[in-house]
Amino acid sequence: MVISSLADSLTRSVETVGDTLSEALFEPVIRLGVTGLARSGKTVFITSLVANLLDRGRMPQLSAQAGGRIVAAYLQPQPDDTVPRFDYETHLGTLLGTTPNWPESTRAVSELRLSLKIQPSGMLGGLQGPRTVHLDIIDYPGEWLLDLGLMDKTYAQWAAETLGWLEGRDTAQDYLEQARAVDPDTRHDEMVAQQLAKAFTAYLHVARAEGYYRCSPGRFLLPGDLEGSPALTFAPLPAQESSKRGSLLREMERRFEAYKAKVVKPFFRDHFARIDRQIVLVDALGAIHAGPAAVEDLRLAMSDILGAFRPGTNGFVARMLRGKRVEKILFAATKADHLHHTQHPQLTGVMQALTRDAADRAQYSGANTLALSIASLRATTEETLTHDGRELDCVRGTLLETGKQAAFYPGALPEDPNVLLAPARDGAKAWLDGDYQVMNFAPAKMHLKPGEGPPHIRLDRAAEFLIGDKL
């Protein structure tokens, strides 16, 4: 195991040196990781970002566009031959069709390469020809990102933590009863292992539907071709100081280690460890609507996510010696179009507060972080209505469930994010001072002018933070 790990590290180092020299001497490559927790809109973000980089009429905050430095942008085959291509054209067609709809969510890793031809600026800019910068966008499920935190844990640690947060949830009691009814030291029985794994997986699906975010192991929710395999047939059981050879607990421990070695580690090695810019999309409004417990779970998930990154600077020598590090991380609260623009500062404030611990740790390591509220695709318009003699700043859109137009007032977010975070940390069951609602809107029909991408909110600011310095 140790020799294998050393060999992996050496191979990655050699690959990194080669990539670094190639990028420095020829055409720079930005590897942008896009992930998000449940219902955050990863697919829509990538589709809208690419469309707005190809047709940049709605990107005034991207300095390279404002300065006229982007000569052209075009799609190319992605460099990784074994990674599926992100199906940009199909997703864009779904959003722009005569009956627009949201595309299917991310279920596996995919990749897309967008190449930008840049005219250098400055005194010598006119003497140099355009250079090419490649943007490789890597899309992967947020559930897999949380799995990276398992790498440094033993089965006993993971089981104790998981059982700890299950104890306080009513919908987890069915699984807990099954787990308590089993003697971990009894001889391994495959049918018992399968029943426990199925019950635990069923609860993870319930937890995600309830608005919780720490739903790990992630492949239990998105198993793919691993469904039914021993690597996905384990569950948390009360730990003991030692377990008998051949016991149920010993087999659970073995399968947990197999999951880390065969599922989590290859994802880290082949995809995650090569990322140097990252955006984490978060449906913060959905968490607020779900209640204080979901908000606290989101805050803890944000902290866990940063633990999976290797934040820091990506200087030439540093990259040769230790491999790539994530040098910029954007935490973006999505669905800002579900709020009137007057409430966007409050949503950004909530996002900043949720990621404060994570951002402080990243900046200490030399990484640059930003919290932002965005809408990858604007699905609403704004209007002010009078109700009971009071003016309400509302948004209007097409309801996803019925197809009817409706105006919606979600409730006012507090100026001070601690009004939400404090009761969440204290274990409150419900909000005392507010009733926060969410509405599911369908994409609006769009009639785009030549040179314009889909309408959005602050997508250009997100792009400027993530890639602007390279353009």
N, C-alpha and C positions, 0 to 999 in steps of 0.2 A: 504493500500500500504506500509506504513512504517513497520507495523507488519510483512508483508510478506517478506520485504527486510531483516529485522532483523532475521527472521527465516531462510532465505536462507543463510545469513552470518554465523549463528550458525551452520547450517548443514555442510557448507563447512569447517568450522573450525574443527568440530569433524572428518570429513572425512580426513582432512589434518593431524591431530594428528595421526590417525590410520595408514595412509599411511606412515608417517614419521617414526613411531616406527617400522613398518614392514620392511621398507627399511633399517633402521639402524641396526636392530637385525638380519635380514635374508639376502635377496638378493637385492642389490641396483637396482633401476629402474631409467633410464634416459628417460624422456619424451621429445622427440625432435619434435618440430613443424616445418613443412615444408610448406611454402606458397610462393607466388610470384605473381607479377602483370602479366597482360595479356601477353601470348606468351613467358613466361620465362622458361618453361621446368620443371615444378614440377614433373610430372610423370616420366620423363626420369631420373631426379636426384635421386629420391627414388629407382627406379629400378636398376640403375647403382651402387648406394651406397650399396644396399643390396647385389648385385651380387659380388661386390668387397670386401665386408666384409666376404662373404662366401668363396670366392676364392681370397686370398689376395696377389697374385703374383705381382700385380701392385700397391701396397700400401706401398712403402718404407718410406714415410714421416709419417706414423702412427707409433708412437714410440713403442706401445705395440707389433706391428707386427715385427718391426725391432729388438726389444729386445727379441723376441721369447716367449712373455708372453701369447699370444692368443693360447690356446690349441685347441679350437674347436669353431665353430659358427654354429647355426642351427635355423631354423624358428619354432615358436610355435604359438598356437592359441592366438589371441590378448585378453587382459583381459576384454575389454568392450564388453559385449554380445550384446548390442543394436547398436553397430557401425559397419558398413560394413567393411569387410576385404579388404585391398588394394590388388588388383589382380596382384600380383607380377609375377606369372608364365605366365599369358597371356601377360602382357606387355613385359616381357623378350623375349617371343617367337616372338612377333611382331618385336622386334629389331634385333633378331638373325636369322630370317627366311631366306629362299632362296631369297625372295624379301623383304629386310628389309624396314620397314616404321616406322614413329613415332606413338606412341600409342595415344589414345584419351586423351584429356585434362581433368583436374580435374573439376568435377561438383558438388561434395558433400564431406562431411567429410568421410575419411576412415582411417584405422589403420592397422599397422603390427608390430608384436613383433619378434625381432631378439635377441636371447640369445647368449652371449659370455662367454665361460669358460676361466677364467684368472688364470694363475699361479702367485701368489704374488712374488715380487722380494725382494732383500735385504738380510740381514743376516739370517733372519728367513724364507725366502722364501722356502728353501728346506725342512723345517720342517712342512710346511702347505700344505694342499691339495688345488686344484684349487677351486676358488669361481666363482659364476655365476653372471654376470651383464646383466640385461635385457635392451634392447634398444627398447622403444615403439615409433614408428614413426607415427605421426599424420599428415595426408595430408588434407589440406582444401584450398578452393579458396581464392586468395588474395582479391577479391572483397568483401568477407565477413569481412576480416580484417579491411578494410577501414570503414565498418559500425560501428565498435566499437567507432569511433569518434563521432557518433551521440548521444551516451548515455548522454553526458553532454550538449546537445543543445536542444533548444526549436524549434518548427516548424518555428517560425518567424526567428530565427537565421539561421537555415538551408536554408530556402527559400531565404533569403537575400543574403547569400553567394553563393548559387547555381545560382541565377539569375545574380549575379555580374559577375561570370566567363562565363556565357552563352552570355552575351552582346557582348563580343569581338570575338565571333565565328560565321562565316558566316553560317555554317551548322545548327546552333541553332536557326536561325531567324524564321523558320516555327513554332517551338514550342512557341517562344516568342510572335509571332503574335496571336496565339490561346490564350495564357495566358492573353494578354492585352485586348483581345476582351471580356473577361468574367468579370462580376461584382462579386468580391468575397463575397459581402454581399447579393447577391441574394439567394433565397431559394435553398437548395441543390437539384440538379437534378442528378440522378445516371448516366444517359447517358452522361451528360456533364463531370462528374468526370471520367468516363471510357475513353472518348475521350482524355481528358487531360493526363491521365496516359499512354495511348497508345502512344500519341505523344511524351511524355517525355521519355518513354522507348525506342522508336524508335531512338530518338536522342542519348541516352546513347550507343546504339549499334554502331551508326555512330561515336561517339566520340572515342570509343575503337578501331574501325577500323582505325581511323585517327592517332592513336598513343598516345591519352591522357590516363591518368592513374586514375585520380580522377573521377571515374564513379560510384558514390554512389547515392542511395542505391543498394548494390550489388545483392540482390535477384531479382531486376528488370531484371538483365541480366541472372541470373540463378535461376528461380523461383521454379523449381521442382514441388512438389504437392501443392504449394501455388499459382500457376498461376490462375489468375482471382479472387482471394480472396480480400475482402476489405482491408486487411493489405498491399496489393500491388497495391491498386487503389487510389493513391494520387499523387500529383505533386506540385512543388513550385509555389506559387502565391504571388503577392505583399502583404506584411503584412500590417495590420492596427492596430491601438492601441487597438481596441476591435472588436470582431466579434459577430454578432447576433446569438442567439440560433437558430439552424436549418438551418443556412446559409451554403453555399458551403465552405467558409473558415473555419468555425467551424468544419465541417465534415473532411476537410483535416487535420486540427490540431489533431482531435481525431484519425484518421487513422495513422498518423505519430507516435503518442504516442503508438498505438497498435503495430506498426511495431517494435518499440524499445522493448516493453514489451514482445511480443510473439515470435519475431524472433531473435533480436540481443541479448537480455539478456540471453535466454537459451543457445545460442551458447557460450557466454562468460562463463557462469556458468558451463556448462557440458564439454566443451572442452578447450577453450583458457586459462581459469584461472588455469588449471592444468599443463601447460607447463613450463618447467624450462630451456630448451635450444631452440633456434629458429634460423632458417635460412630463410632469405628473398631473393628470387631469382629475378633478374631484367634483362630484356633485354635492357641494356643500349645502345647497338649498334642500336637497333630498334628505340629508342627514338632519338638518334643523327641523324639517317637517316630521321626521320619524321620532324625534324627541331627544331628551338629554343623554340617554344611554348611548344612542347612535352617535351623537356628537363627540362624546368622550371616547368611544371606540374608534372614531375617525382620527381623533388627535393622537391616540396611541398607535394607530396604524401608520400615520405620517412619521412618527418617530422610528417605528420599525423599518419603514421604507428607507429612510436615510441611512440606517445601519447597514443596509445592503449595498449602498453606494461606496465607492472609494473616492471621496471628494478631494480636490486639490488642483494644482496648476498642471498644465500640459506642456511645459517647456521641452525643447528639443532633447537636451541631455537627460532630463528626468524621464521622458518617455522611453528612451533607449535603455535606461537602467532598470526601470520598474514597471514598464507597461503604461497603457493609457489610464487616465483617471477622469472622472466626471468633473469637468471644470465649471460648468454652468448648469444650474437646476432651476427650472421654473415650475412653481406650484400654481396651477390655474384653476380657479373656481369657474366651472362651466355654467351654461344656461343663464348668463347675465341678462339675456333678453326676456326672461320671465319676470324681471323687475323693471320698474321705471328707472330711467337713468339717474334720477335723484337719489336712488338707494344703492347705486353701484359702489360708492365709497364705503358704505357700511359692509357690503359683501366682501370687498377687498380687505377691510379691516378684520373681519371674521377669519378670512383665509390667512392673513398675516399672523393672527393670534394662534390659529390651529397649528401653524408650521413654525412657530417661534423657536421652540427647542431644536427642531431639526435644522432650521436656518442658522442658528448660532453655532451649532456643531460643524456645519458645512463651511461656514465662513472662517472658523478657527483653523480648518484644514486647508484654507486657501481657495475654496470654491466660491463662486458668486451665485447668490440665490435671489429670487424675486417672487413675490406673491402678486397675483393679478386676477381680476375678474374678466371673463371673456365670454363671447358667444361665437362659436366657430361658424355657425350659420344662423343669421337672424330670422326668427320665425314669427315675430310679432311687430306690431306698431304701438305707439304710445298715445294715450289720450287721458284727459282729466275729466272725471265725472263728478256730479254732485249727488250725495246720498245723505238723507236726513240732515240737510243743511250744511254738510261737510264736504269739502273738495277732496277727492281721492285720486292720486296718481296711479293710473291703471295701465295694463298692457292688453292688447286685443290680438287674437289669433284664431286659427282654426283648431277646434278640439280634435285630438287624435281619435278618441273613441266614437264620436258622433259625426264628425265632419262639419259641425255647425260653428259659426262665428260666435265668439264670446269675449266680453271684456272681463278682466280679472284683477282683483286687488289681493295680493298675497299676505298683507299685513306688513307693518313697518319693522324693519330690522333695527336693533338698538345702535346708538352711536358708539357705545362702549361694548366691545365684544365680550368682556368679562361678564356681562349680564347673561350671556348664554353659556360661556365656558365654566363659570364658577358653579352653578347648579349641576352642570354635567359632571364636573369633577367630584362633587359632593354626593353623587348618586341619586339626584332627584328623579322622580318618576314622570313628571310632566312639567311643562313651562308654567310659571305662575303669572307672568305679566304679559303674555302674548300668545296668540294662536296663529301659527305660521302654516300657510297652505301652499300646495304646489298644484300645478295643472299641467297635463300632458298636451303639448301643442304639436300639430303636424307641421311639416315644412310648408312655407308659403309658396305659392306659384311665383316663379321668377321669369322676368323678361330682361335678360342681360344685354347691355349694349356692347358693341365690339370693344375689346380691350378691358372689359370689366369682369372680375371674378364674382362669386356669390357674395351677397351682403353679410357683414359680420360685425362684431364689436371687439375692438382692440386686438384683432388677429395680427395686424401690422406691428403693434407694439411687442407682441409675443415674439414675432419673427425677428424684430430688431434686437431684442435681448438675446435670443438663442443663436443667431447666425450673423447679425449685423457687423460685428467686428471682423469677420472673415471676408466681407464683401467690400 
